[in-house]
Amino acid sequence: MRLSHLEQIVHYMQPFNQINAAYRLSDTCIRIVFDHNRSMNFEMRRADATIYLDDSASRGKMYQAPFDVLLAKRLNRSTIQSITLHNRDKIIRILTTTSGAYKSESTMIQFEFTGKHTNVILLDKEEYVLEALRHIDGEFSTRSVRVGQLLIDPPPPPYTPKPYPIEDVESFLREEYRRCAGEKLGRLKHEKTLLLRKRLEQLQRNRGSLEDEASLMAESERSRHFGHLILANLDRIKPYERGVDIADFDGTLLHITLPEGCLSAAMTAEHFFKRSKKLKQKGVGVYKERHNLDEKIRYIELFIQTVQEAATPEDIALLFPQKTAGAKNKGSDLIAEFWIEGVKVSLGKSEKGNIELLRNAKSRDIWMHLKDRPSAHLIITTDKQQLPQKLIEAAAKLCVDFSVFEKGRYLVDYTPRREVKIVEGANVLYTNYKTMSVEKTGLS
């Protein structure tokens, strides 16, 4: 971001008097909510650090690193003392104070838009580092950023920056969001779609390699029929014969090749009955596996479509939650897990997934399903807390996106899990429910 633009943005921020909340919106983006709920997002990627306005994005993850804990502790409900462009450089510094029971505390948050050294740093009033988005060791940089150390200002730029006037700062910041979001959205759609298509192609190959269950069942019936024919013609079967001609029950003459190793007609019949049973079991297994693969393929196809229809990068980030390092409990392969504003939302990928979801949900969790039509089951884990309507609406959209391909308006029923009675499998009856309308717009 240009120095001239930052100067004008700092001027735009001068009327702000208070910080209501400060938190990470994504790995590199900090949202500051000022007085009157005016918020600004500071995207601190090294390659393209910028500031933008957008109130619609929600957090998919609640960050709890030391930086995030201190960010909230020091800045939430704080009073702004000054907002300045520091050291004639691309650095915005916001000085705040918080009033406690016994003393007030001063904190500076410093946003550095300085290329590869881009950073967000929390400082005390003596300019010692309290925390930072990125810790920088002195061995790898001429300027160290470590907790407890005095922060040294970087040298000012060795040039006189050109002015780049902004006609309307607020419009500029909203356009900056559209630019950044558009570039990021296109990149994420491409990356995630490639990943999902690889999974889809593997599933389709697995499905294509399956034997035909209809042929297996037909061969099973044929072997069973041969067994009955041999039992009806025991006197015609001679030991060690390679084959025998037998009249079928309708009079048709059949030639039956006899298996090796059968020392009697009875053993031959038993061989055909066992073969029939094995072929039938295999046919049933292939049918179940094909059905299982069809459900997985449908889920991935819906997933791809949902990625393609995503309107913002945050929509895609919600679909691909980061895995917690060192997590002991591995989630079920039958259930997809998403996080909306730090709340877990689980969705059944298949009928088995829906059944598992229903069995494991707690009574106060919120259950969702499309009204009067087959769909994925969805559970919002409440932990006995009241859920904001915005979160419920986002979950209902997930339920629609992972249930139907066609665009249109759909009704979604939702109710506490305790109001849902399992009838058979994933079929349920439910009472005391609410209904909301969700529009699936499709690709623009």
C-alpha positions as CSV (number, residue, x, y, z in Angstrom):
1,M,0.0,0.0,0.0
2,R,1.3,3.4,-1.0
3,L,2.5,5.9,1.7
4,S,0.3,8.6,0.3
5,H,-2.8,6.3,0.7
6,L,-1.9,5.5,4.3
7,E,-1.6,9.2,5.1
8,Q,-5.1,9.8,3.8
9,I,-6.5,6.7,5.6
10,V,-4.9,7.9,8.9
11,H,-6.7,11.3,8.3
12,Y,-9.9,9.4,7.7
13,M,-9.5,7.6,11.0
14,Q,-9.0,10.7,13.2
15,P,-12.7,10.9,14.3
16,F,-12.5,7.4,15.9
17,N,-12.5,7.6,19.7
18,Q,-12.8,4.0,20.9
19,I,-11.9,0.4,20.0
20,N,-14.8,-1.9,20.9
21,A,-13.1,-5.1,19.8
22,A,-9.9,-6.3,18.1
23,Y,-9.4,-9.8,16.8
24,R,-7.9,-11.9,14.0
25,L,-10.3,-12.5,11.1
26,S,-7.8,-14.9,9.4
27,D,-4.2,-15.9,9.7
28,T,-3.0,-12.5,8.5
29,C,-6.0,-10.2,8.8
30,I,-6.8,-8.1,11.9
31,R,-10.2,-6.6,12.3
32,I,-10.6,-3.5,14.5
33,V,-14.1,-2.5,15.5
34,F,-14.2,1.2,16.4
35,D,-17.0,3.2,18.0
36,H,-20.5,3.1,16.4
37,N,-19.5,-0.4,15.2
38,R,-17.4,0.9,12.3
39,S,-14.8,-1.7,11.5
40,M,-11.7,-1.8,9.4
41,N,-9.7,-4.9,8.3
42,F,-5.9,-4.8,8.2
43,E,-4.7,-7.5,5.8
44,M,-1.1,-8.0,6.6
45,R,0.1,-10.4,4.0
46,R,3.8,-9.7,3.1
47,A,3.1,-9.8,-0.6
48,D,0.1,-7.5,-0.6
49,A,-0.6,-5.8,2.8
50,T,-3.6,-3.5,2.6
51,I,-6.6,-2.1,4.5
52,Y,-10.2,-2.6,3.5
53,L,-13.8,-2.2,4.6
54,D,-16.1,-5.2,4.7
55,D,-18.5,-6.0,7.5
56,S,-19.9,-9.3,6.1
57,A,-16.9,-11.7,6.7
58,S,-17.2,-13.9,9.7
59,R,-14.5,-15.8,11.6
60,G,-14.2,-19.5,10.8
61,K,-11.7,-19.9,13.6
62,M,-11.2,-18.4,17.0
63,Y,-7.5,-17.7,17.4
64,Q,-6.0,-18.2,20.9
65,A,-2.3,-17.6,20.4
66,P,-0.6,-15.3,22.9
67,F,-0.8,-12.5,20.3
68,D,-4.6,-12.9,20.1
69,V,-5.1,-13.1,23.8
70,L,-3.1,-9.9,24.4
71,L,-4.7,-8.2,21.5
72,A,-8.1,-8.6,23.0
73,K,-7.0,-7.9,26.6
74,R,-5.2,-4.7,25.7
75,L,-7.5,-3.2,23.0
76,N,-11.0,-4.4,23.6
77,R,-13.1,-1.5,25.1
78,S,-10.1,0.9,25.0
79,T,-10.0,4.6,24.4
80,I,-8.0,6.0,21.4
81,Q,-5.5,8.7,22.3
82,S,-4.0,9.1,18.9
83,I,-3.7,7.6,15.4
84,T,-0.6,8.6,13.6
85,L,1.6,7.7,10.6
86,H,4.8,6.8,12.4
87,N,8.4,7.8,11.5
88,R,7.3,9.2,8.1
89,D,7.0,5.6,7.0
90,K,4.3,3.1,6.0
91,I,3.5,2.5,9.6
92,I,0.2,3.2,11.3
93,R,0.4,3.5,15.1
94,I,-2.7,3.6,17.3
95,L,-2.2,4.6,20.9
96,T,-4.9,3.4,23.4
97,T,-5.6,3.4,27.1
98,T,-7.8,1.1,29.1
99,S,-9.1,1.9,32.6
100,G,-9.0,-0.8,35.2
101,A,-10.1,-0.9,38.8
102,Y,-6.7,0.4,40.1
103,K,-4.9,1.9,37.1
104,S,-5.0,2.8,33.4
105,E,-2.8,1.0,30.9
106,S,-1.4,2.3,27.7
107,T,-0.9,0.2,24.6
108,M,0.2,0.9,21.1
109,I,-0.7,-1.3,18.1
110,Q,1.6,-0.8,15.2
111,F,0.7,-1.9,11.6
112,E,3.8,-2.0,9.5
113,F,3.1,-2.1,5.7
114,T,6.8,-2.5,4.8
115,G,7.1,-5.3,2.2
116,K,8.8,-8.4,3.4
117,H,8.9,-7.0,7.0
118,T,5.2,-6.4,7.2
119,N,4.0,-7.0,10.7
120,V,1.6,-6.1,13.5
121,I,3.3,-5.3,16.8
122,L,1.8,-4.6,20.3
123,L,3.9,-2.2,22.3
124,D,3.8,-0.7,25.8
125,K,4.2,3.0,26.4
126,E,8.0,2.7,26.6
127,E,7.9,1.0,23.1
128,Y,8.9,-2.4,24.4
129,V,7.4,-5.3,22.4
130,L,4.5,-7.0,24.2
131,E,3.6,-9.4,21.3
132,A,3.7,-9.5,17.6
133,L,2.0,-11.3,14.7
134,R,5.5,-12.3,13.4
135,H,8.5,-12.6,15.8
136,I,11.7,-11.8,14.0
137,D,15.0,-13.0,15.2
138,G,18.0,-10.7,15.0
139,E,20.0,-13.5,13.3
140,F,17.8,-13.3,10.3
141,S,17.2,-9.5,10.1
142,T,18.8,-6.3,11.0
143,R,15.8,-5.4,13.1
144,S,14.7,-7.8,15.8
145,V,11.1,-8.1,16.9
146,R,11.1,-10.1,20.2
147,V,8.8,-10.0,23.2
148,G,10.4,-7.8,26.0
149,Q,12.8,-6.0,23.6
150,L,12.8,-2.4,22.8
151,L,11.5,-1.9,19.3
152,I,13.9,0.0,17.0
153,D,12.3,2.0,14.2
154,P,13.2,0.9,10.7
155,P,15.1,3.5,8.6
156,P,12.7,5.9,6.9
157,P,12.3,5.5,3.1
158,P,15.2,7.1,1.2
159,Y,12.9,8.9,-1.2
160,T,10.2,11.5,-1.3
161,P,6.9,9.7,-1.8
162,K,4.6,11.0,-4.6
163,P,1.1,12.1,-3.7
164,Y,-1.7,9.8,-4.9
165,P,-4.9,11.6,-4.0
166,I,-8.0,9.6,-3.0
167,E,-11.3,11.2,-3.9
168,D,-13.3,9.3,-1.2
169,V,-11.4,7.2,1.3
170,E,-14.3,5.0,2.3
171,S,-15.1,4.1,-1.3
172,F,-11.4,3.4,-1.9
173,L,-11.3,1.0,1.1
174,R,-14.4,-0.8,-0.1
175,E,-12.9,-1.1,-3.6
176,E,-9.7,-2.4,-2.1
177,Y,-11.7,-5.2,-0.5
178,R,-13.3,-6.1,-3.9
179,R,-9.9,-6.1,-5.5
180,C,-8.2,-8.2,-2.9
181,A,-11.1,-10.5,-2.4
182,G,-11.5,-11.0,-6.1
183,E,-7.9,-12.0,-6.6
184,K,-7.9,-14.3,-3.5
185,L,-11.2,-15.8,-4.4
186,G,-10.1,-16.8,-7.9
187,R,-6.9,-18.3,-6.6
188,L,-8.6,-20.2,-3.9
189,K,-11.3,-21.5,-6.2
190,H,-8.7,-22.8,-8.6
191,E,-6.6,-24.5,-5.8
192,K,-9.4,-26.1,-3.9
193,T,-11.2,-27.3,-7.1
194,L,-8.1,-29.0,-8.3
195,L,-7.7,-30.7,-4.9
196,L,-11.4,-31.9,-4.9
197,R,-11.3,-33.0,-8.5
198,K,-8.3,-35.3,-7.7
199,R,-10.4,-36.9,-4.9
200,L,-13.4,-37.2,-7.3
201,E,-11.3,-38.9,-10.0
202,Q,-9.9,-41.4,-7.6
203,L,-13.4,-42.3,-6.4
204,Q,-14.7,-42.6,-9.9
205,R,-11.8,-44.9,-10.8
206,N,-12.6,-47.0,-7.7
207,R,-16.2,-47.2,-8.8
208,G,-15.3,-48.2,-12.3
209,S,-13.1,-51.0,-11.1
210,L,-16.0,-52.7,-9.3
211,E,-17.4,-55.9,-10.7
212,D,-21.0,-55.9,-12.0
213,E,-23.3,-57.0,-9.1
214,A,-26.0,-58.0,-11.6
215,S,-23.7,-60.4,-13.2
216,L,-22.6,-61.8,-9.9
217,M,-26.2,-62.3,-8.7
218,A,-27.1,-64.0,-12.0
219,E,-24.1,-66.3,-11.7
220,S,-25.1,-67.0,-8.1
221,E,-28.6,-68.0,-9.2
222,R,-27.1,-70.2,-12.0
223,S,-24.9,-72.1,-9.5
224,R,-27.8,-72.6,-7.1
225,H,-29.9,-73.9,-10.0
226,F,-27.2,-76.3,-11.0
227,G,-27.0,-77.6,-7.4
228,H,-30.8,-78.3,-7.4
229,L,-30.5,-80.1,-10.7
230,I,-27.7,-82.3,-9.5
231,L,-29.7,-83.2,-6.4
232,A,-32.6,-84.2,-8.6
233,N,-30.4,-86.4,-10.7
234,L,-28.0,-88.0,-8.3
235,D,-28.1,-91.3,-10.1
236,R,-26.9,-89.7,-13.3
237,I,-23.7,-88.3,-11.8
238,K,-20.7,-90.7,-12.0
239,P,-17.5,-90.1,-9.9
240,Y,-14.7,-88.3,-11.8
241,E,-16.9,-87.3,-14.7
242,R,-15.8,-84.0,-16.4
243,G,-19.4,-83.1,-17.3
244,V,-22.9,-84.3,-17.5
245,D,-26.0,-83.6,-19.7
246,I,-29.1,-83.2,-17.6
247,A,-32.6,-82.2,-18.6
248,D,-33.7,-79.0,-16.9
249,F,-37.0,-78.8,-15.0
250,D,-38.6,-77.4,-18.1
251,G,-37.2,-80.3,-20.3
252,T,-34.4,-78.2,-21.8
253,L,-31.2,-80.2,-22.1
254,L,-28.3,-78.6,-20.2
255,H,-24.6,-79.5,-20.1
256,I,-23.0,-78.9,-16.7
257,T,-19.3,-78.9,-16.2
258,L,-18.5,-80.7,-13.0
259,P,-15.8,-79.3,-10.6
260,E,-12.7,-81.2,-10.0
261,G,-12.2,-82.9,-6.6
262,C,-15.8,-83.8,-6.0
263,L,-15.9,-87.5,-5.2
264,S,-19.7,-87.8,-5.3
265,A,-22.8,-86.2,-6.7
266,A,-23.7,-84.9,-3.3
267,M,-20.4,-83.2,-2.9
268,T,-20.8,-81.7,-6.4
269,A,-24.2,-80.2,-5.4
270,E,-22.7,-78.9,-2.2
271,H,-20.0,-77.2,-4.2
272,F,-22.5,-75.4,-6.4
273,F,-24.5,-74.2,-3.3
274,K,-21.4,-72.9,-1.6
275,R,-20.4,-71.1,-4.8
276,S,-23.8,-69.6,-5.1
277,K,-23.7,-68.3,-1.6
278,K,-20.3,-66.7,-2.0
279,L,-21.3,-65.1,-5.3
280,K,-24.4,-63.7,-3.7
281,Q,-22.4,-62.3,-0.7
282,K,-19.9,-60.8,-3.1
283,G,-22.7,-59.2,-5.2
284,V,-24.3,-57.7,-2.0
285,G,-20.9,-56.4,-1.0
286,V,-20.3,-54.8,-4.4
287,Y,-23.7,-53.2,-4.3
288,K,-23.0,-51.7,-0.9
289,E,-19.6,-50.5,-2.0
290,R,-21.0,-49.0,-5.2
291,H,-23.7,-47.2,-3.1
292,N,-21.1,-46.0,-0.7
293,L,-18.9,-44.7,-3.5
294,D,-21.9,-43.0,-5.2
295,E,-22.7,-41.1,-2.0
296,K,-19.0,-40.0,-1.7
297,I,-19.0,-38.9,-5.3
298,R,-22.2,-36.9,-4.9
299,Y,-20.8,-35.3,-1.8
300,I,-17.5,-34.3,-3.6
301,E,-19.5,-33.0,-6.6
302,L,-21.7,-30.9,-4.3
303,F,-18.5,-29.7,-2.6
304,I,-17.0,-28.6,-5.9
305,Q,-20.1,-26.8,-6.8
306,T,-20.2,-25.0,-3.4
307,V,-16.6,-23.9,-3.9
308,Q,-17.4,-22.6,-7.4
309,E,-20.4,-20.7,-6.1
310,A,-18.5,-19.1,-3.1
311,A,-18.9,-15.3,-3.1
312,T,-16.0,-14.4,-0.9
313,P,-12.6,-15.9,0.3
314,E,-14.1,-16.3,3.7
315,D,-16.8,-18.6,2.3
316,I,-14.1,-20.9,1.0
317,A,-12.1,-20.7,4.2
318,L,-15.2,-21.9,6.1
319,L,-15.3,-25.0,3.9
320,F,-11.7,-25.9,4.6
321,P,-11.1,-25.5,8.3
322,Q,-7.5,-25.8,9.5
323,K,-6.6,-29.0,11.3
324,T,-5.5,-28.5,14.9
325,A,-1.9,-29.6,15.3
326,G,-1.6,-32.6,17.6
327,A,-5.3,-33.3,17.8
328,K,-5.8,-36.7,19.4
329,N,-9.4,-37.3,18.4
330,K,-9.6,-37.9,14.7
331,G,-13.0,-37.0,13.2
332,S,-15.2,-39.5,11.4
333,D,-14.8,-39.9,7.7
334,L,-18.6,-40.0,7.4
335,I,-19.0,-36.5,8.8
336,A,-17.8,-33.1,7.6
337,E,-16.9,-30.5,10.2
338,F,-16.9,-26.8,9.7
339,W,-16.4,-23.8,12.1
340,I,-18.5,-20.7,12.0
341,E,-17.4,-17.9,14.5
342,G,-15.7,-20.6,16.5
343,V,-18.8,-22.9,16.7
344,K,-18.6,-26.4,15.3
345,V,-21.1,-27.3,12.6
346,S,-21.2,-31.0,11.6
347,L,-22.8,-32.4,8.4
348,G,-23.4,-36.0,7.3
349,K,-21.7,-36.9,4.1
350,S,-23.9,-40.0,3.5
351,E,-26.8,-41.9,5.1
352,K,-24.3,-43.6,7.5
353,G,-22.9,-40.2,8.3
354,N,-26.4,-38.8,9.0
355,I,-27.1,-41.8,11.4
356,E,-23.8,-41.3,13.2
357,L,-24.5,-37.5,13.5
358,L,-27.9,-38.1,15.0
359,R,-26.7,-40.7,17.5
360,N,-23.8,-38.5,18.8
361,A,-25.5,-35.1,19.0
362,K,-26.5,-33.7,22.4
363,S,-30.0,-32.8,23.3
364,R,-29.4,-29.0,23.2
365,D,-27.5,-29.1,19.9
366,I,-29.4,-27.6,16.9
367,W,-30.5,-30.1,14.2
368,M,-31.2,-29.0,10.6
369,H,-32.7,-30.6,7.5
370,L,-34.3,-29.4,4.2
371,K,-38.1,-29.4,4.5
372,D,-40.0,-32.2,2.9
373,R,-37.2,-33.6,0.8
374,P,-34.1,-35.7,1.2
375,S,-31.0,-33.8,2.4
376,A,-27.9,-34.0,4.5
377,H,-28.5,-33.8,8.3
378,L,-26.7,-30.9,10.0
379,I,-25.9,-30.4,13.7
380,I,-24.7,-27.1,15.3
381,T,-22.9,-27.8,18.6
382,T,-24.3,-25.3,21.0
383,D,-22.5,-26.0,24.3
384,K,-25.6,-24.6,25.9
385,Q,-25.1,-21.2,24.5
386,Q,-27.4,-18.9,22.6
387,L,-26.5,-18.8,18.9
388,P,-26.7,-15.6,16.8
389,Q,-29.1,-15.7,13.9
390,K,-26.3,-15.0,11.5
391,L,-24.6,-18.2,12.5
392,I,-27.8,-20.2,12.1
393,E,-28.3,-18.7,8.6
394,A,-24.8,-19.6,7.6
395,A,-25.3,-23.2,8.8
396,A,-28.6,-23.5,6.9
397,K,-26.8,-22.4,3.7
398,L,-24.3,-25.2,4.2
399,C,-27.2,-27.7,4.6
400,V,-28.7,-26.5,1.3
401,D,-25.3,-26.4,-0.5
402,F,-24.4,-30.0,0.4
403,S,-27.9,-31.4,-0.4
404,V,-29.0,-30.1,-3.8
405,F,-27.4,-29.0,-7.1
406,E,-30.2,-26.9,-8.5
407,K,-30.4,-23.2,-7.7
408,G,-33.6,-21.9,-6.2
409,R,-35.2,-21.1,-2.8
410,Y,-35.3,-23.9,-0.2
411,L,-36.9,-24.2,3.2
412,V,-34.8,-25.5,6.0
413,D,-36.3,-26.8,9.3
414,Y,-34.3,-26.6,12.5
415,T,-34.9,-27.6,16.1
416,P,-33.0,-28.8,19.2
417,R,-31.8,-32.4,18.8
418,R,-34.1,-33.5,21.7
419,E,-37.1,-32.7,19.5
420,V,-35.9,-35.2,16.8
421,K,-37.0,-38.9,17.0
422,I,-35.2,-41.5,14.9
423,V,-37.7,-43.7,13.2
424,E,-35.4,-45.9,11.0
425,G,-31.9,-45.3,9.8
426,A,-31.7,-41.6,9.1
427,N,-35.5,-41.1,8.8
428,V,-36.8,-39.0,11.6
429,L,-39.9,-37.2,13.0
430,Y,-39.5,-33.8,14.7
431,T,-41.6,-31.2,16.5
432,N,-41.3,-27.6,17.8
433,Y,-39.3,-26.6,14.8
434,K,-38.6,-23.3,13.1
435,T,-38.3,-22.8,9.3
436,M,-36.1,-20.4,7.4
437,S,-35.8,-19.8,3.6
438,V,-32.4,-20.1,2.0
439,E,-31.7,-19.1,-1.6
440,K,-29.2,-21.0,-3.7
441,T,-28.2,-18.6,-6.4
442,G,-25.8,-20.9,-8.5
443,L,-22.9,-19.6,-10.5
444,S,-23.1,-16.0,-11.7
